[in-house]
Amino acid sequence: MAEQLTALADDRALLGRTSTAERVSDILRTRIADGYFPPGTRLSEDGIGGALGVSRNTLREAFRLLTHERLLVHELNRGVFVRVLTVEDVEDIYRTRALVECAVVRGLGEPPYPLEGVAAAVREGESAAAENDWKALGTANIHFHRELVALAGSERTDELMRSVFAELRLAFHVVDDPRRLHEPYLVRNLEILRALQTGARREAERLLETYLADSLERVVEVYRRRVGEESAP
């Protein structure tokens, strides 16, 4: 936890002079999405409040906002914890992703599209893979999908999917072999990017739909195996 708090203190400058619960929740959401706080982690009010330099009341309001987003859970007499997802949660996350991400690609107008952010996420993934940093590759994959959603040019859609992608990161923590999960999708990210670069919107949507279905199957398989292991005598 000390390492996470040290990293969190670096975010203190983001609060500026107008510190609000919304900004604190944005920081914590991003940190959850980037894997700093794994599922089941107890979030210390004193530690996080001290790292960010915010009041207990501000932090509690931020916790309340993230609990509403299903990223945190409050346990009576125990505190606030990063939520542990169920198989049903994972299935619902992917259902939402398929509805939104595929709709964004389908709704793109005439090419060329503003793909700089999507291309940067692909390069980020390639760098992570070259360094055998599979956690970073998972983060790059999430950034890739976040940039796809950003092509819609909708702040409301971006806001909706920020919490969905943060939840997705919680699901990735259960995977025992992150390389096996994330590495195959690096090539598939590039395929989607190239389809969009050539204006092949329908092909990009088809690739994305198959991509999400395959990823869901893999993550659910891991979840069900983990549940079986934990319930075994």
WOBEL-V333376 format. One record per residue. N is the residue number from 1. SS is DSSP state (A for helix, B for strand, O for the rest). Layout:
n/ss
N/SS
N/SS
//
This chain:
n/ss
1/O
2/A
3/A
4/A
5/A
6/A
7/A
8/A
9/A
10/A
11/A
12/A
13/A
14/A
15/A
16/O
17/O
18/O
19/O
20/O
21/A
22/A
23/A
24/A
25/A
26/A
27/A
28/A
29/A
30/A
31/A
32/A
33/A
34/O
35/O
36/O
37/O
38/O
39/O
40/O
41/O
42/B
43/B
44/O
45/A
46/A
47/A
48/A
49/A
50/A
51/A
52/A
53/O
54/O
55/O
56/A
57/A
58/A
59/A
60/A
61/A
62/A
63/A
64/A
65/A
66/A
67/A
68/A
69/O
70/O
71/O
72/B
73/B
74/B
75/B
76/O
77/O
78/O
79/B
80/B
81/B
82/B
83/O
84/O
85/O
86/O
87/A
88/A
89/A
90/A
91/A
92/A
93/A
94/A
95/A
96/A
97/A
98/A
99/A
100/A
101/A
102/A
103/A
104/A
105/A
106/A
107/O
108/O
109/O
110/O
111/O
112/O
113/O
114/O
115/O
116/A
117/A
118/A
119/A
120/A
121/A
122/A
123/A
124/A
125/A
126/A
127/A
128/A
129/A
130/A
131/O
132/O
133/O
134/A
135/A
136/A
137/A
138/A
139/A
140/A
141/A
142/A
143/A
144/A
145/A
146/A
147/A
148/A
149/A
150/A
151/O
152/O
153/O
154/O
155/A
156/A
157/A
158/A
159/A
160/A
161/A
162/A
163/A
164/A
165/A
166/A
167/A
168/A
169/A
170/A
171/A
172/A
173/O
174/O
175/O
176/O
177/O
178/A
179/A
180/A
181/A
182/A
183/A
184/A
185/A
186/A
187/A
188/A
189/A
190/A
191/A
192/A
193/A
194/A
195/A
196/A
197/A
198/O
199/O
200/O
201/A
202/A
203/A
204/A
205/A
206/A
207/A
208/A
209/A
210/A
211/A
212/A
213/A
214/A
215/A
216/A
217/A
218/A
219/A
220/A
221/A
222/A
223/A
224/A
225/A
226/A
227/A
228/A
229/A
230/A
231/A
232/O
233/O
//
